[in-house]
Amino acid sequence: MFKTTLLGLAVSLSLIAGGAHSAPEPINLLTENFPPYNMAVDGKNFARDENITGIAADIVREMFKRAGVDYTLTLRFPWERIYKMALDMPGYGVFVTARLPEREDLFKWVGPIGPDDWVLLARADSTIKVDDLQQASQYRIGAYKGDAIAEHLAAQGLEPSLVLRDQTNVDKLQSGAIDLWATGDPAGRYLAKQQGVTGLKRVLKFDSAELYLALNLGIPDATVAKLQAALEQMRADGTLDTISGRYL
């Protein structure tokens, strides 16, 4: 009887331990201020959970809810830091980011969450006209350090003036410190509007990208599949359009 009791206790403890061990940890999601896709409610460079808003933030919340996957959500600064955290740390992810060929094997991807046209914007009174990036290279171009757009310009042989916050480029453009602003659309226009600047001219669309949630390679494939399925369900039932309509 005593042996039987001990055996039963051992089995129970083993099951408890096994269940605890197999319980999935929340995925630690990181994002940045990148309006209108993700942003802090108070505009600061640090926020958590309900203090983060935007198209992508709302989509990701609903996606994880439908997939039944636990997560934490943190907005930090700068982008280079959180990108590297998601790249190096198991259980982490970052959004939104462009899915580029050179990044393809670095992450597991869920998306697309939204589009991002890569454009050169000029002031409303600008007379600049260019047909391609080669022609644009004669002008002073501002870009966001660590962003895929800045990396693309550098790969094309351009040397943009880099800043740590894309908002800074709005002020630089208006003051004449730069001639053109390399940014995303609608993100750039939304950002400028928040600072009271409207009427910027779209001088050139030089590329486009789809924006994704990038997950560390250590995230299980089954989890990634559940999230992708939830996103596709949201796309089919109109949830993505409804969320975007709140901001645009």
C-alpha positions in Angstrom: 0.0 0.0 0.0 2.8 2.4 0.9 4.7 1.5 -2.3 1.5 2.1 -4.3 1.0 5.5 -2.6 4.5 6.5 -3.3 4.2 5.3 -6.9 1.0 7.3 -7.4 2.6 10.4 -5.8 5.7 10.1 -8.1 3.5 9.8 -11.2 1.4 12.8 -10.1 4.5 14.9 -9.5 5.9 13.8 -12.8 2.8 14.9 -14.7 2.8 18.3 -12.9 6.4 18.8 -13.7 5.9 17.8 -17.2 2.9 20.1 -17.7 4.8 23.0 -16.2 7.8 22.3 -18.5 5.6 22.1 -21.6 3.6 25.3 -20.9 4.6 27.7 -23.6 6.2 31.0 -22.6 4.7 34.2 -23.8 6.3 35.7 -27.0 7.9 39.0 -26.2 6.8 41.4 -28.9 8.8 44.6 -29.5 7.8 47.6 -31.6 8.7 51.2 -32.2 7.0 54.5 -32.9 6.1 54.1 -36.6 2.8 55.8 -37.2 0.2 54.9 -38.2 1.2 51.3 -37.8 2.5 51.3 -34.2 3.0 54.1 -31.7 2.8 55.0 -28.1 -0.4 56.6 -26.9 1.6 59.5 -25.3 4.1 59.7 -28.1 7.0 58.8 -25.9 9.7 56.2 -26.8 8.7 53.6 -24.2 5.3 52.1 -23.6 3.7 48.7 -22.7 0.5 46.8 -23.6 -2.6 49.0 -23.7 -0.5 52.2 -24.0 0.5 51.1 -27.6 -1.8 51.8 -30.5 -1.8 51.8 -34.3 -2.9 49.7 -37.2 -0.3 47.0 -36.7 -0.6 46.9 -33.0 -4.3 46.3 -33.2 -3.9 43.7 -35.8 -1.2 41.8 -33.8 -3.4 41.9 -30.7 -6.3 40.4 -32.5 -4.1 37.9 -34.3 -2.6 36.5 -31.1 -6.0 36.4 -29.4 -7.5 34.3 -32.2 -4.4 32.1 -32.3 -4.5 31.5 -28.6 -0.9 32.5 -28.2 0.3 34.5 -25.1 2.4 37.6 -25.6 3.8 40.7 -24.0 4.0 44.0 -26.0 6.6 46.6 -25.5 7.5 49.8 -27.4 11.1 50.8 -27.2 13.7 52.9 -28.9 15.9 52.9 -31.0 14.8 50.5 -33.8 18.3 49.0 -34.2 18.2 47.8 -30.6 14.8 46.0 -30.7 15.6 44.5 -34.2 18.7 43.0 -32.8 16.9 41.7 -29.7 14.4 39.9 -31.9 17.2 38.5 -34.0 19.3 37.2 -31.1 16.9 36.4 -28.3 14.7 33.2 -28.4 11.1 34.0 -27.7 11.2 37.5 -29.1 9.6 39.1 -32.1 9.5 42.6 -33.7 7.0 44.4 -35.9 6.5 45.9 -38.3 9.5 45.4 -40.6 10.0 44.9 -44.3 10.5 41.3 -45.5 13.5 41.7 -47.7 15.6 38.9 -49.4 18.6 39.6 -47.3 16.5 39.2 -44.1 14.5 36.2 -45.3 16.5 33.5 -43.4 17.0 35.6 -40.3 13.5 35.3 -39.0 10.2 33.4 -39.2 7.6 35.7 -40.8 3.9 36.4 -40.2 2.1 38.6 -42.6 1.8 40.7 -44.6 0.3 43.2 -42.1 0.3 46.2 -44.4 2.0 47.9 -47.4 4.8 50.4 -47.3 5.7 52.4 -50.4 9.2 53.7 -50.4 9.2 57.3 -51.5 11.0 60.6 -51.7 9.0 63.5 -50.3 9.8 67.1 -50.8 8.4 70.3 -49.3 5.1 71.7 -50.7 7.0 74.6 -52.5 9.8 72.4 -53.9 10.4 72.3 -57.7 12.5 69.1 -57.5 11.7 66.5 -60.2 13.6 63.2 -60.5 13.0 60.0 -62.5 15.2 57.7 -60.4 17.5 57.4 -57.4 20.5 58.2 -59.6 19.1 61.6 -60.3 18.1 62.1 -56.7 21.6 61.5 -55.5 22.5 65.1 -56.3 20.2 66.2 -53.5 20.5 66.1 -49.8 18.4 63.1 -48.7 17.3 62.4 -45.1 16.5 58.9 -43.8 15.9 56.9 -40.6 19.0 55.1 -39.3 18.6 51.3 -39.3 15.5 51.4 -41.4 15.2 49.2 -44.5 14.8 52.3 -46.7 18.1 53.8 -45.4 19.8 50.4 -46.0 18.4 50.3 -49.6 19.7 53.8 -50.4 23.1 52.9 -49.1 23.1 49.7 -51.2 22.4 51.9 -54.3 25.4 54.0 -53.5 23.7 57.0 -52.0 24.7 58.5 -48.7 21.6 59.8 -46.9 21.8 61.9 -43.8 20.6 59.6 -41.0 18.7 60.4 -37.8 17.6 58.3 -34.9 13.9 59.4 -35.1 12.1 59.7 -38.4 10.1 62.7 -37.0 13.4 64.7 -37.1 13.3 64.5 -40.9 10.1 66.4 -41.0 11.8 69.4 -39.3 14.9 69.0 -41.4 12.9 69.1 -44.6 10.9 72.1 -43.5 14.0 74.0 -42.4 15.9 73.2 -45.6 18.5 71.1 -43.9 17.6 68.3 -46.4 16.0 68.5 -49.9 14.2 65.1 -49.9 13.0 62.8 -47.2 13.2 59.1 -47.9 10.4 57.4 -46.0 7.4 55.2 -46.2 4.0 56.1 -47.4 1.5 56.3 -45.6 3.8 56.4 -42.6 5.7 59.6 -43.6 2.6 61.6 -44.5 0.9 60.5 -41.2 4.0 61.5 -39.2 4.2 64.9 -40.9 0.5 65.5 -40.4 1.0 64.9 -36.7 3.5 67.7 -36.6 1.2 70.0 -38.5 2.9 69.6 -41.9 0.7 68.8 -44.9 1.0 69.1 -48.7 4.4 67.3 -49.0 5.1 66.4 -52.6 5.7 62.8 -53.6 8.7 63.2 -55.9 9.5 59.6 -56.5 8.3 56.1 -55.6 11.5 54.0 -55.8 10.4 50.8 -54.2 7.7 49.1 -52.1 7.6 46.5 -49.4 5.2 44.5 -47.4 5.4 44.9 -43.6 5.5 41.8 -41.4 5.9 40.5 -37.9 9.4 39.0 -37.7 9.8 36.2 -35.1 13.0 34.8 -33.7 14.0 31.5 -35.4 13.5 29.7 -32.0 9.7 30.2 -32.2 8.1 26.9 -33.0 6.8 26.4 -36.5 3.4 25.4 -35.2 3.1 28.7 -33.4 4.0 30.6 -36.5 1.4 28.6 -38.5 -1.3 29.4 -36.0 -0.6 33.1 -36.1 -0.5 33.1 -39.9 -3.8 31.3 -40.1 -5.4 33.8 -37.7 -4.2 36.7 -39.8 -5.6 35.1 -43.0 -8.9 34.7 -41.2 -8.9 38.4 -40.3 -8.1 39.3 -43.8 -10.9 37.2 -45.2 -13.6 38.5 -42.7 -12.7 42.2 -43.2 -11.1 42.8 -39.8 -7.9 44.1 -41.4 -9.8 46.7 -43.4 -11.9 47.7 -40.4 -8.7 48.3 -38.3 -7.0 50.3 -41.0 -10.1 52.4 -41.4 -9.7 53.6 -37.8 -6.5 55.4 -38.6 -6.5 56.3 -42.3 
